[in-house]
Amino acid sequence: MNTDLSNYRKSYEKQELLESNISENPMELFQKWFHEVDTHYNTGETNAMTVSTIGLDGYPKSRVVLLKKYTHEGFIFYTNYESEKGKAITANPNVCLSFFWHEAERQIIIKGKAEKIATNLSDGYFESRPRGSQLGALVSKQSDVIESREVLENNLKALENEFEGKDIPRPEFWGGFIVKPVEIEFWQGRPNRLHDRIRYQLDSEYNWQIHRLSP
Ligand SMILES: Cc1cc2nc3c(=O)[nH]c(=O)nc-3n(C[C@H](O)[C@H](O)[C@H](O)COP(=O)(O)O)c2cc1C
């Protein structure tokens, strides 16, 4: 196979990111960008983000998850704590989150430390999920090898019968992680590859240091 993609080329011209127009706190800029993208661009899932972990095998691995909440403290997503990513985070909490909103020609890259959120918060979110998603979380030993799809579907049927007419409790192996940022970079595509890159870094006194990076 020899597939040449060298003619794939796009000029980024929609927006700019200037020091005169940003907040001191990156979470506020995150909120502004998220809101703009969600409101003005047709992204489908604005809250879809890539989370990269360092695996037990020493390799980085990235996969998409859904951002379910963000506050000044950090970014929350939900997953199976026993999954490949769950085990990776337990061994090494340093992770990277990234968003690419191509319609807005924007990228955000976040380095941070992940930790489990309080169990009552995971309970609250689990309770708010549709019953099918609750059962899906319960039935899936995420990242384990399974014999067939049929096994999964049979196990689901068994759980449906077991919990008929009853509330489904959150399994202990499922819950939220919060990623507390130490660095957030905002990237805005610009013409002629002279993109805007603004990086916020948390210093030892927990103040955000802001720098422009060369594209
Ligand atoms: C759009 C999209 C949203 C997803 N959202 C989640 C999510 O919120 N939580 C999750 O555990 N997996 C989610 N997944 C599946 C993950 O990408 C991944 O397959 C799964 O978490 C297992 O990853 P692991 O084996 O590396 O732990 C999503 C996948 C896509 C494509």
The ligand as an ORCA input file, in Angstrom:
! r2SCAN-3c Opt
* xyz 0 1
  C     -17.265      9.240     21.432
  C     -16.795      8.222     22.439
  C     -17.113      8.393     23.776
  C     -16.658      7.497     24.740
  N     -16.925      7.746     26.056
  C     -16.402      6.938     27.009
  C     -16.532      7.280     28.389
  O     -17.074      8.327     28.779
  N     -16.019      6.392     29.294
  C     -15.361      5.257     28.923
  O     -14.929      4.500     29.797
  N     -15.204      4.926     27.620
  C     -15.698      5.744     26.656
  N     -15.508      5.453     25.336
  C     -14.782      4.201     24.976
  C     -13.277      4.422     25.134
  O     -12.764      5.127     24.013
  C     -12.503      3.095     25.301
  O     -12.805      2.222     24.249
  C     -12.836      2.391     26.620
  O     -12.918      3.311     27.687
  C     -11.794      1.333     26.953
  O     -10.524      1.929     27.029
  P      -9.272      1.207     27.743
  O      -9.347     -0.226     27.385
  O      -8.066      1.907     27.203
  O      -9.432      1.433     29.239
  C     -15.919      6.355     24.353
  C     -15.597      6.177     22.989
  C     -16.007      7.107     22.065
  C     -15.590      6.925     20.628
*
